[in-house]
Amino acid sequence: MIRTFRGAWSRRGTLLPLLLLTMVVVTGAVTTIGFAQHANTSAALAVPLFVLGAFAVPATGRELAAARRGEIAIARLRGLQGGELATLLAVEPLLVLLAGGAAGLVLGSAGSWLATAVWTGGPGGLPGLTAVLAGLGIVAVGLVATMLGMLSALREPLNLQVSIASRPHPAGTGAIFADVLIVVGAVVAVYRSGVADPGHPDVLVLAGPALVGLAIGQLVVWLVRISARLAVGRTANGGLTGFLGVRRLARVADAATPIRVLVAAAVVAALALTGATEVNGWTDDTARLRSGAPLRVDVDEDAVGALALTRDLDPDGRYLMAAVLVPGEGSAAARRAFLDTGRYAAVLGDFYADTPAAAIADQVDGLGGADSSVASGDTVTATVRGVSARTSGVMRPRVVVAYLDEHGTDQRAEIGVELPLTGAAQTGSAALTGCDGGCVITSVTLARTRGDRTLPWVLTALDFGGTDAMATTWKPAFPGRFGQPGGPVVVDEGLLAPASNRPLVAEPLSSGPKMPVLATPSVTFDGRPQLDSTGGDERPAQVLATVPALPLVEADGLLADLPRAAAGAPPTVPAAQVMVLARADTPAALLAQLTDAAGHDPRTLTQVDAAVSDETGATQARVYSLMAVFCLVAALLVLAAAVGRQRSAWAREVAALRVVGVDLATLRGSGRLEIAWLAIASVLATVGGALLAVRLLLAHLSLVDVPTHSVPLVTGVAAWPLVVAAVVVAGVVLVVNGRGRALHPDRTRPAILREEGAA
């Protein structure tokens, strides 16, 4: 055991990356799975980390085997083979994997507790048995993968294994098959993403981003090698700096291989950042549409009561606005929202500016325009004129106006006028009751006082609570019988009551004033457009515009003006949600008055946003980003381990070239050219792979469960995640490889060749 620890310490430069890699993968897996158990999100989102770990650990195993070539050769010379040799090789990585797994379980438990506390707003929770078993499984699989990575050293001919330096050799059939399998797996994952259930992606679809990144990385590795081999001939007669740089890329098979894992991790990270950005934007849009305003206070009133409450508390209309949501489930047209649109600009302003409902700002003024059928005054005035040519005598006509008050109750107002027969006009008035929230006229009756003369007369004007009721199109309420007229005659001046003792009733045409509405694309009508009012009665409607989303109803429904819809409507339907919307800067005193009157506390946009995140599982997009960070760290360790092993080979190569007279400036220039070549290839691969992954896979990963009626999650390419991923990859390649190539002149002196040969 002491010999084992001594050997491990002597190879700490290679074993440390394996220890850290195991710790990172286990930590990421336990954190993700533990959080999923407490937040009810999908634990399968950790699949890309497992895929990258499955490729990163064998790569580290190969580095470990390369570092132990001499030890393996001596053991084989002493006759060790088979199980004995495998046991000798397995002890060190097993100890390292167990230590890394234990540290990963501890850190993953802490990460799960912290993520649960921060992103769910509840108490932190430790991971369950599933997360622990996943961590132990990673250790077991890591040991097997490490041993598989060391097989190349066990199969290497003994005469090559005892040599001082490792020589490049062509890839074996198994390695080529694995590389091709990666590309095929990426293609299959993309195909599966297009045909699988979008709400329940399978493991292959979830592994798609990592597979696409690995495939793009592998293609870039091949292109780097091929282009370097072609460039060797072109630079042979040129400068020595370029020739040495491309020759090393062409000869050293492992120079670009670690880039594959780094590119894959960067692709996963770019996709995760893009997804998190779009999910956060979708969550914010959904919360704004669902809440209606920065502050929302539910009230136990009907629609008219909410209107009266806002006008009493905020008569200037600066901070409060009444609203009603009827969440009809029968169809999209049954879902309807009503806003006091006269206060929209003051209360909401640009609240919906960056949401799918932004277009309503240009249309909202059309919802609250004048309507001749809606009255809000307290007096009805009728003007009548006789059509007789007599010079003496009077008539006593009566005008009876039937209407629905603000509560939808039938009311009547009767106006009596003493009209001279000379043809002069006379005016009479009567009081209107219950019209503060709006009244709707239902009929006008032209009657005579009992015993009065049956002479014709005309209703020339009717001011109904401040509106011109005569602007409405009228029709007889019932047809005439036995030669008697059934209703007044519509003439240019108004309504004519011909010679008749029967009351003549006129009603507004149903196709008269239409309720202007905004609709979502999902709304369809059977026949003419109709809008159910706050009380449920049908009103003829006119669709002003179609917009992707509307406040309160989100992606399915209609939006109309509340005062116009509530005017003359029956009592508000029980299913309606009546509320008062308020600005974020509403004075505290006014908000306190509203809260006391409503009996409910205000609900902030932040609270609605948190509720949407919990309902849709949007927090898993953040966990996906966290998992992508673990992927990047794992890729960094793989690259660092590979560069660390190549460092000694680079030192020997520089020493050998110095023997033949190549100066250090030329050698450093060739190293910089090689690093620049790798950095450019890595950046191009990262950007290309990220574009493919986002366009082909992001929409199928089901990062959120989009509820019914909500706006869809629209996925697309975002610039800044690509830039961040490209900058990170370029920085990692330049720093890690640059550090590996930065050797002090004393460490590359020609004498080290003699010293290694003597050793």
GULUM-237309 format. One record per residue (C-alpha): residue number from 1; residue in one letter; x, y, z negated. Coordinates in steps of 0.02 Angstrom, whole numbers, plus 50000, padded with zeros to 5 digits. Last residue first. Layout:
residues N
   seq   type       X       Y       Z
   NUM      A       X       Y       Z
...
This chain:
residues 759
   seq   type       X       Y       Z
   759      A   50917   50381   50847
   758      A   51069   50405   50959
   757      G   50955   50442   51107
   756      E   50854   50563   51004
   755      E   51012   50656   50951
   754      R   51081   50660   51127
   753      L   50920   50733   51194
   752      I   50912   50855   51049
   751      A   51081   50925   51104
   750      P   51003   51008   51256
   749      R   50927   51144   51145
   748      T   50738   51143   51143
   747      R   50711   51159   50955
   746      D   50844   51293   50938
   745      P   50758   51397   51074
   744      H   50603   51411   50964
   743      L   50451   51330   51041
   742      A   50291   51418   51096
   741      R   50213   51286   51210
   740      G   50101   51212   51077
   739      R   50050   51384   51014
   738      G   50005   51434   51192
   737      N   49905   51275   51211
   736      V   49805   51311   51054
   735      V   49790   51499   51081
   734      L   49757   51502   51268
   733      V   49638   51353   51268
   732      V   49544   51413   51115
   731      G   49530   51592   51178
   730      A   49469   51539   51349
   729      V   49341   51423   51272
   728      V   49280   51555   51151
   727      V   49270   51688   51287
   726      A   49172   51573   51403
   725      A   49051   51522   51265
   724      V   49022   51704   51214
   723      V   48997   51759   51394
   722      L   48875   51618   51428
   721      P   48780   51658   51268
   720      W   48777   51844   51320
   719      A   48704   51820   51493
   718      A   48541   51731   51456
   717      V   48482   51599   51579
   716      G   48300   51554   51569
   715      T   48170   51474   51459
   714      V   47991   51533   51442
   713      L   47908   51469   51284
   712      P   47722   51474   51324
   711      V   47606   51604   51247
   710      S   47499   51527   51111
   709      H   47321   51467   51143
   708      T   47361   51290   51082
   707      P   47519   51283   50979
   706      V   47695   51274   51056
   705      D   47794   51142   50962
   704      V   47970   51214   50966
   703      L   48142   51154   51025
   702      S   48056   51034   51144
   701      L   48216   50988   51238
   700      H   48130   50994   51408
   699      A   48144   51181   51444
   698      L   48329   51178   51402
   697      L   48373   51036   51521
   696      L   48387   51089   51704
   695      R   48413   51277   51701
   694      V   48504   51286   51535
   693      A   48612   51133   51568
   692      L   48658   51187   51744
   691      L   48704   51363   51692
   690      A   48803   51297   51543
   689      G   48899   51176   51653
   688      G   48945   51312   51777
   687      V   48998   51435   51642
   686      T   49097   51305   51545
   685      A   49179   51232   51700
   684      L   49233   51404   51760
   683      V   49302   51445   51588
   682      S   49395   51280   51574
   681      A   49472   51293   51747
   680      I   49531   51470   51711
   679      A   49605   51417   51544
   678      L   49690   51264   51617
   677      W   49775   51364   51755
   676      A   49822   51500   51630
   675      I   49901   51370   51517
   674      E   50002   51296   51661
   673      L   50057   51468   51719
   672      R   50110   51514   51542
   671      G   50214   51356   51530
   670      S   50296   51392   51697
   669      G   50338   51568   51638
   668      R   50415   51499   51479
   667      L   50524   51383   51580
   666      T   50580   51523   51696
   665      A   50622   51636   51549
   664      L   50715   51493   51462
   663      D   50841   51473   51603
   662      V   50856   51318   51711
   661      G   51037   51260   51710
   660      V   51030   51072   51732
   659      V   51041   51045   51544
   658      R   50906   51177   51516
   657      L   50788   51068   51616
   656      A   50819   50922   51499
   655      A   50790   51030   51345
   654      V   50628   51097   51417
   653      E   50567   50921   51453
   652      R   50615   50861   51280
   651      A   50521   51006   51198
   650      W   50369   50976   51309
   649      A   50365   50794   51257
   648      S   50374   50847   51074
   647      R   50230   50969   51096
   646      Q   50121   50846   51192
   645      R   50071   50763   51028
   644      G   50021   50930   50952
   643      V   49929   50978   51112
   642      A   49824   50821   51101
   641      A   49786   50843   50916
   640      A   49741   51027   50941
   639      L   49626   50985   51085
   638      V   49534   50853   50985
   637      L   49523   50969   50835
   636      L   49452   51109   50941
   635      A   49324   50989   51015
   634      A   49266   50943   50839
   633      V   49253   51127   50792
   632      L   49151   51161   50948
   631      C   49033   51016   50913
   630      F   49011   51076   50733
   629      V   48961   51246   50802
   628      A   48836   51160   50917
   627      M   48756   51078   50765
   626      L   48731   51251   50690
   625      S   48650   51307   50852
   624      Y   48533   51158   50845
   623      V   48495   51203   50665
   622      R   48442   51374   50727
   621      A   48330   51294   50857
   620      Q   48262   51182   50719
   619      T   48195   51338   50634
   618      A   48061   51350   50767
   617      G   47966   51204   50692
   616      T   47803   51270   50763
   615      E   47704   51293   50602
   614      D   47853   51343   50495
   613      S   47916   51469   50621
   612      V   47742   51540   50646
   611      A   47720   51559   50458
   610      A   47887   51648   50444
   609      D   47838   51768   50583
   608      V   47671   51801   50498
   607      Q   47760   51843   50336
   606      T   47881   51958   50425
   605      L   47737   52045   50515
   604      T   47664   52088   50346
   603      R   47501   52028   50270
   602      P   47416   52158   50164
   601      D   47330   52098   50005
   600      H   47145   52060   50007
   599      G   46997   52137   49915
   598      A   46957   52250   50060
   597      A   46917   52407   49961
   596      D   47062   52385   49839
   595      T   47183   52343   49979
   594      L   47127   52492   50082
   593      Q   47148   52609   49936
   592      A   47321   52538   49901
   591      L   47368   52560   50084
   590      L   47313   52741   50077
   589      A   47418   52772   49921
   588      A   47568   52682   49995
   587      P   47565   52789   50151
   586      T   47557   52684   50311
   585      D   47733   52675   50383
   584      A   47714   52500   50455
   583      R   47552   52549   50541
   582      A   47389   52468   50493
   581      L   47266   52341   50562
   580      V   47101   52315   50471
   579      M   47021   52145   50483
   578      V   46866   52046   50526
   577      Q   46894   51864   50571
   576      A   46738   51802   50659
   575      A   46670   51628   50627
   574      P   46517   51696   50536
   573      V   46458   51794   50690
   572      T   46442   51981   50661
   571      P   46261   52034   50636
   570      P   46171   52067   50801
   569      A   46247   52194   50920
   568      G   46176   52368   50944
   567      A   46347   52446   50953
   566      A   46473   52315   50899
   565      A   46545   52293   51075
   564      R   46560   52480   51107
   563      P   46639   52516   50939
   562      L   46757   52365   50956
   561      D   46828   52398   51128
   560      A   46864   52238   51221
   559      L   46997   52102   51235
   558      L   46967   51932   51312
   557      G   47041   51760   51284
   556      D   47183   51637   51298
   555      A   47369   51681   51288
   554      E   47367   51773   51120
   553      V   47187   51798   51056
   552      L   47248   51918   50919
   551      P   47326   52044   51039
   550      L   47322   51996   51223
   549      A   47434   51891   51334
   548      P   47482   51869   51517
   547      V   47377   52017   51579
   546      T   47225   52020   51694
   545      A   47150   52191   51726
   544      L   46989   52291   51716
   543      V   46874   52141   51703
   542      Q   46696   52208   51703
   541      A   46574   52132   51582
   540      P   46386   52103   51567
   539      R   46346   52078   51383
   538      E   46299   51916   51300
   537      D   46245   51913   51119
   536      G   46367   51834   50995
   535      G   46365   51964   50857
   534      T   46540   52028   50895
   533      S   46486   52036   51076
   532      D   46495   51891   51198
   531      L   46569   51954   51360
   530      Q   46506   51904   51531
   529      P   46584   51903   51703
   528      R   46459   51850   51836
   527      G   46455   51671   51896
   526      D   46535   51541   51785
   525      F   46682   51640   51720
   524      T   46865   51594   51704
   523      V   46991   51651   51575
   522      S   47163   51567   51585
   521      P   47243   51718   51669
   520      T   47212   51825   51513
   519      A   47074   51954   51515
   518      L   47051   52140   51483
   517      V   46874   52201   51461
   516      P   46759   52340   51519
   515      M   46579   52314   51457
   514      K   46460   52343   51601
   513      P   46330   52482   51611
   512      G   46183   52420   51713
   511      S   46171   52244   51783
   510      S   46051   52198   51646
   509      L   45941   52342   51709
   508      P   45887   52456   51569
   507      E   45705   52432   51519
   506      A   45548   52534   51560
   505      V   45378   52517   51477
   504      L   45218   52605   51533
   503      P   45085   52608   51398
   502      R   44913   52582   51476
   501      N   44793   52726   51500
   500      S   44853   52758   51676
   499      A   44877   52904   51794
   498      P   45060   52892   51840
   497      A   45203   52904   51714
   496      L   45356   52956   51815
   495      L   45530   52916   51751
   494      G   45672   53033   51798
   493      E   45689   53180   51917
   492      D   45735   53078   52070
   491      V   45593   52956   52041
   490      V   45580   52790   51951
   489      V   45397   52745   51931
   488      P   45344   52700   51757
   487      G   45290   52524   51715
   486      G   45162   52392   51749
   485      P   45050   52498   51860
   484      Q   44867   52447   51862
   483      G   44796   52358   52013
   482      F   44732   52214   51911
   481      R   44905   52185   51835
   480      G   45071   52276   51852
   479      P   45236   52187   51831
   478      F   45329   52187   51666
   477      A   45472   52290   51589
   476      P   45481   52406   51737
   475      K   45662   52445   51789
   474      W   45791   52574   51738
   473      T   45968   52619   51794
   472      T   46058   52714   51657
   471      A   46103   52897   51682
   470      M   45936   52937   51600
   469      A   46009   52887   51432
   468      D   46124   53038   51429
   467      T   46222   53015   51269
   466      G   46223   53119   51109
   465      G   46109   53008   51007
   464      F   45994   52970   51153
   463      D   45970   53128   51253
   462      L   45825   53086   51368
   461      A   45789   53196   51518
   460      T   45654   53212   51653
   459      L   45516   53105   51581
   458      V   45380   53145   51708
   457      W   45192   53170   51696
   456      P   45036   53102   51780
   455      L   44861   53141   51717
   454      T   44756   53022   51616
   453      R   44690   53151   51493
   452      D   44709   53113   51309
   451      G   44583   53015   51208
   450      R   44716   52914   51117
   449      T   44886   52996   51136
   448      R   44976   52939   51290
   447      A   45122   52820   51316
   446      L   45289   52813   51409
   445      T   45389   52673   51328
   444      V   45579   52670   51338
   443      S   45674   52508   51311
   442      T   45829   52428   51237
   441      I   45937   52576   51187
   440      V   46102   52528   51106
   439      C   46158   52604   50942
   438      G   46333   52638   50876
   437      G   46424   52623   50710
   436      D   46345   52783   50642
   435      C   46182   52734   50726
   434      G   46084   52668   50578
   433      T   45937   52787   50594
   432      L   45887   52898   50739
   431      A   45776   53050   50707
   430      A   45650   53118   50829
   429      S   45649   53260   50956
   428      G   45532   53349   51076
   427      T   45559   53456   51229
   426      Q   45436   53538   51347
   425      A   45444   53572   51533
   424      A   45320   53689   51621
   423      G   45204   53608   51747
   422      T   45052   53717   51708
   421      L   44966   53574   51621
   420      P   45040   53620   51454
   419      L   45132   53479   51362
   418      E   45114   53447   51176
   417      V   45255   53324   51141
   416      G   45268   53172   51027
   415      I   45432   53079   51007
   414      E   45432   52905   50930
   413      A   45592   52820   50872
   412      R   45596   52631   50854
   411      Q   45719   52510   50774
   410      D   45764   52328   50805
   409      T   45910   52271   50696
   408      G   46080   52234   50775
   407      H   46175   52300   50625
   406      E   46229   52461   50713
   405      D   46050   52494   50768
   404      L   45960   52412   50912
   403      Y   45845   52525   51010
   402      A   45664   52559   51056
   401      V   45622   52735   51115
   400      V   45439   52786   51113
   399      V   45396   52940   51217
   398      R   45223   53010   51182
   397      P   45118   53120   51296
   396      R   44997   53250   51224
   395      M   44925   53342   51372
   394      V   44869   53523   51377
   393      G   44740   53635   51459
   392      S   44751   53784   51575
   391      T   44826   53831   51741
   390      R   44804   53668   51832
   389      A   44932   53614   51960
   388      S   44970   53449   51873
   387      V   45147   53375   51877
   386      G   45185   53387   51693
   385      R   45360   53397   51626
   384      V   45449   53299   51490
   383      T   45612   53322   51396
   382      A   45657   53193   51262
   381      T   45779   53213   51118
   380      V   45849   53072   51010
   379      T   45938   53121   50851
   378      D   46065   53040   50732
   377      G   46216   53021   50844
   376      S   46320   52868   50886
   375      A   46238   52811   51045
   374      V   46292   52676   51168
   373      S   46198   52652   51332
   372      S   46281   52796   51423
   371      D   46452   52720   51397
   370      A   46603   52836   51388
   369      G   46774   52756   51399
   368      G   46847   52641   51265
   367      L   46914   52499   51371
   366      G   46987   52612   51505
   365      D   47107   52692   51382
   364      V   47180   52520   51343
   363      Q   47241   52489   51519
   362      D   47417   52562   51524
   361      A   47460   52501   51349
   360      I   47384   52332   51393
   359      A   47534   52291   51503
   358      A   47648   52254   51354
   357      A   47550   52098   51307
   356      P   47691   51979   51359
   355      T   47797   52064   51225
   354      D   47929   52200   51231
   353      A   47813   52351   51216
   352      Y   47685   52268   51103
   351      F   47713   52381   50952
   350      D   47741   52529   51068
   349      G   47603   52637   50991
   348      L   47504   52526   50872
   347      V   47416   52648   50756
   346      A   47416   52813   50851
   345      A   47402   52742   51027
   344      Y   47270   52614   50981
   343      R   47156   52729   50882
   342      G   47024   52753   51017
   341      T   47044   52568   51053
   340      D   46952   52514   50896
   339      L   47001   52337   50938
   338      F   46897   52184   50982
   337      A   46962   52010   51014
   336      R   46880   51870   51109
   335      R   46897   51683   51123
   334      A   46739   51620   51209
   333      A   46815   51661   51379
   332      A   46956   51538   51344
   331      S   46830   51402   51319
   330      G   46730   51315   51183
   329      E   46851   51354   51043
   328      G   46796   51530   51000
   327      P   46921   51619   50888
   326      V   46816   51778   50864
   325      L   46942   51910   50813
   324      V   46886   52080   50750
   323      A   46985   52241   50731
   322      A   46974   52405   50635
   321      M   47116   52529   50650
   320      L   47211   52620   50513
   319      Y   47360   52740   50515
   318      R   47327   52899   50614
   317      G   47140   52891   50645
   316      D   47102   53065   50577
   315      P   46963   52999   50466
   314      D   47078   52874   50379
   313      L   46990   52805   50226
   312      D   46811   52840   50282
   311      R   46843   52803   50465
   310      T   46935   52642   50424
   309      L   46796   52581   50311
   308      A   46657   52628   50432
   307      L   46738   52527   50570
   306      A   46763   52379   50454
   305      G   46582   52389   50398
   304      V   46523   52393   50579
   303      A   46621   52235   50617
   302      D   46557   52142   50465
   301      E   46640   52155   50297
   300      D   46748   52042   50190
   299      V   46909   52123   50249
   298      D   47075   52049   50305
   297      V   47222   52168   50294
   296      R   47355   52165   50430
   295      L   47518   52262   50431
   294      P   47643   52278   50573
   293      A   47499   52255   50696
   292      G   47398   52119   50783
   291      S   47460   51978   50672
   290      R   47446   51842   50805
   289      L   47515   51942   50950
   288      R   47659   52008   50846
   287      A   47697   51836   50774
   286      T   47693   51756   50946
   285      D   47811   51886   51017
   284      D   47931   51866   50869
   283      T   47928   51677   50882
   282      W   47957   51685   51070
   281      G   48105   51802   51046
   280      N   48179   51688   50912
   279      V   48149   51538   51025
   278      E   48234   51627   51170
   277      T   48387   51671   51068
   276      A   48397   51499   50987
   275      G   48384   51415   51157
   274      T   48519   51524   51232
   273      L   48631   51494   51082
   272      A   48600   51307   51092
   271      L   48632   51303   51280
   270      A   48794   51399   51259
   269      A   48847   51287   51115
   268      V   48808   51127   51210
   267      V   48906   51191   51359
   266      A   49050   51241   51244
   265      A   49054   51068   51166
   264      A   49058   50987   51338
   263      V   49196   51104   51396
   262      L   49301   51063   51242
   261      V   49274   50876   51266
   260      R   49333   50885   51446
   259      I   49477   51002   51407
   258      P   49557   50861   51309
   257      T   49594   50776   51478
   256      A   49690   50922   51556
   255      A   49869   50880   51506
   254      D   49834   50696   51476
   253      A   49886   50635   51648
   252      V   50052   50725   51648
   251      R   50115   50719   51827
   250      A   50003   50843   51921
   249      L   49989   50968   51779
   248      R   50177   50958   51752
   247      R   50211   50984   51937
   246      V   50094   51135   51938
   245      G   50197   51227   51806
   244      L   50369   51173   51868
   243      F   50333   51228   52047
   242      G   50260   51395   51995
   241      T   50413   51442   51893
   240      L   50537   51375   52020
   239      G   50484   51501   52151
   238      G   50443   51440   52324
   237      N   50501   51294   52430
   236      A   50419   51163   52321
   235      T   50270   51276   52286
   234      R   50162   51214   52429
   233      G   50205   51032   52398
   232      V   50164   51043   52213
   231      A   50003   51140   52250
   230      L   49918   50987   52323
   229      R   49959   50888   52168
   228      A   49896   51030   52058
   227      S   49734   51041   52157
   226      I   49703   50855   52134
   225      R   49744   50856   51949
   224      V   49642   51011   51912
   223      L   49497   50948   52018
   222      W   49493   50783   51925
   221      V   49494   50870   51757
   220      V   49359   50990   51822
   219      L   49249   50844   51870
   218      Q   49274   50770   51696
   217      G   49225   50934   51614
   216      I   49069   50945   51722
   215      A   49024   50767   51671
   214      L   49063   50799   51488
   213      G   48956   50956   51488
   212      V   48813   50868   51576
   211      L   48826   50724   51452
   210      A   48827   50843   51302
   209      P   48676   50938   51369
   208      G   48585   50776   51414
   207      A   48596   50690   51244
   206      L   48422   50752   51202
   205      V   48360   50687   51370
   204      L   48441   50517   51339
   203      V   48366   50509   51164
   202      D   48189   50532   51226
   201      P   48096   50696   51242
   200      H   47927   50706   51154
   199      G   47830   50860   51205
   198      P   47893   50862   51384
   197      D   47848   50677   51408
   196      A   47982   50613   51526
   195      V   47987   50646   51713
   194      G   48097   50801   51730
   193      S   48208   50768   51580
   192      R   48234   50590   51641
   191      Y   48313   50653   51802
   190      V   48432   50768   51708
   189      A   48480   50626   51591
   188      V   48507   50508   51740
   187      V   48625   50632   51822
   186      A   48722   50657   51660
   185      G   48735   50469   51633
   184      V   48802   50446   51809
   183      V   48938   50575   51778
   182      I   48986   50495   51613
   181      L   48985   50322   51691
   180      V   49111   50381   51821
   179      D   49232   50427   51683
   178      A   49201   50264   51591
   177      F   49232   50164   51750
   176      I   49394   50258   51781
   175      A   49452   50221   51603
   174      G   49406   50037   51618
   173      T   49496   50020   51785
   172      G   49655   50093   51715
   171      A   49719   50269   51735
   170      P   49885   50287   51822
   169      H   50043   50297   51717
   168      P   50140   50442   51648
   167      R   50295   50395   51553
   166      S   50307   50391   51366
   165      A   50476   50440   51299
   164      I   50601   50344   51193
   163      S   50573   50173   51266
   162      V   50517   50032   51152
   161      Q   50340   50034   51220
   160      L   50395   50026   51402
   159      N   50490   49862   51376
   158      L   50347   49795   51271
   157      P   50217   49814   51407
   156      E   50068   49918   51347
   155      R   49918   49814   51295
   154      L   49926   49860   51111
   153      A   49956   50043   51152
   152      S   49805   50047   51269
   151      L   49700   49964   51136
   150      M   49724   50111   51018
   149      G   49569   50204   51077
   148      L   49466   50049   51050
   147      M   49532   50043   50871
   146      T   49481   50224   50847
   145      A   49309   50189   50919
   144      V   49284   50043   50800
   143      L   49339   50149   50653
   142      G   49230   50294   50710
   141      V   49080   50180   50727
   140      A   49100   50129   50546
   139      V   49128   50308   50486
   138      I   48982   50371   50591
   137      G   48872   50236   50517
   136      L   48916   50293   50343
   135      G   48861   50469   50387
   134      A   48700   50407   50466
   133      L   48666   50301   50312
   132      V   48684   50457   50204
   131      A   48566   50555   50318
   130      T   48436   50418   50313
   129      L   48449   50401   50125
   128      G   48396   50579   50094
   127      P   48487   50743   50109
   126      L   48484   50864   49961
   125      G   48351   50999   49957
   124      G   48355   51186   49934
   123      P   48200   51269   49866
   122      G   48089   51358   49991
   121      G   48119   51501   50112
   120      T   48132   51377   50255
   119      W   48289   51444   50337
   118      V   48394   51494   50186
   117      A   48349   51360   50058
   116      T   48344   51218   50184
   115      A   48506   51274   50264
   114      L   48593   51285   50095
   113      W   48537   51113   50035
   112      S   48580   51032   50201
   111      G   48750   51117   50203
   110      A   48788   51060   50025
   109      S   48740   50883   50069
   108      G   48843   50894   50227
   107      L   48994   50954   50128
   106      V   48983   50807   50008
   105      L   48944   50680   50144
   104      G   49082   50752   50254
   103      A   49210   50736   50114
   102      A   49163   50554   50092
   101      G   49169   50523   50279
   100      G   49338   50608   50296
    99      A   49411   50502   50156
    98      L   49334   50344   50226
    97      L   49395   50388   50402
    96      V   49572   50421   50339
    95      L   49579   50259   50241
    94      L   49512   50163   50391
    93      P   49631   50253   50509
    92      E   49780   50194   50403
    91      V   49724   50016   50376
    90      A   49670   49979   50555
    89      L   49843   49965   50636
    88      L   49908   49834   50517
    87      T   49743   49742   50525
    86      A   49750   49740   50715
    85      L   49929   49671   50709
    84      E   49878   49533   50591
    83      G   49720   49494   50690
    82      G   49809   49468   50856
    81      Q   49996   49492   50853
    80      L   50143   49507   50736
    79      G   50299   49418   50798
    78      R   50435   49532   50731
    77      L   50456   49607   50904
    76      R   50269   49647   50903
    75      A   50285   49739   50738
    74      I   50436   49836   50805
    73      A   50337   49887   50961
    72      I   50186   49940   50858
    71      E   50296   50048   50747
    70      G   50376   50130   50900
    69      R   50210   50163   50982
    68      R   50136   50237   50822
    67      A   50117   50417   50884
    66      A   50041   50354   51046
    65      A   49918   50249   50948
    64      L   49867   50399   50845
    63      E   49840   50504   51002
    62      R   49738   50362   51076
    61      G   49635   50356   50918
    60      T   49608   50544   50932
    59      A   49535   50515   51106
    58      P   49432   50372   51034
    57      V   49362   50495   50905
    56      A   49319   50633   51030
    55      F   49213   50531   51150
    54      A   49094   50456   51022
    53      G   49101   50619   50925
    52      L   49039   50710   51080
    51      V   48891   50593   51094
    50      F   48855   50599   50907
    49      L   48856   50790   50910
    48      P   48741   50790   51061
    47      V   48619   50676   50965
    46      A   48597   50796   50818
    45      L   48431   50857   50891
    44      A   48362   50684   50849
    43      A   48329   50741   50671
    42      S   48174   50830   50734
    41      T   48099   50956   50616
    40      N   47992   50925   50462
    39      A   48088   51056   50361
    38      H   48146   50940   50220
    37      Q   48190   50787   50324
    36      A   48257   50893   50467
    35      F   48375   50983   50347
    34      G   48450   50818   50292
    33      I   48468   50759   50472
    32      T   48557   50918   50527
    31      T   48668   50935   50375
    30      V   48711   50749   50370
    29      A   48756   50748   50555
    28      G   48859   50907   50549
    27      T   48954   50854   50394
    26      V   48985   50680   50466
    25      V   49052   50753   50629
    24      V   49160   50883   50541
    23      M   49231   50763   50412
    22      T   49273   50634   50544
    21      L   49361   50766   50649
    20      L   49453   50833   50497
    19      L   49521   50662   50453
    18      L   49562   50622   50634
    17      P   49647   50792   50652
    16      L   49747   50754   50493
    15      L   49801   50582   50554
    14      T   49906   50650   50697
    13      G   50009   50779   50600
    12      R   50003   50667   50448
    11      R   50102   50533   50537
    10      S   50243   50526   50409
     9      W   50113   50539   50271
     8      A   50016   50393   50342
     7      G   50173   50288   50351
     6      R   50215   50330   50171
     5      F   50037   50289   50119
     4      T   50044   50123   50207
     3      R   50215   50083   50134
     2      I   50145   50117   49961
     1      M   50000   50000   50000
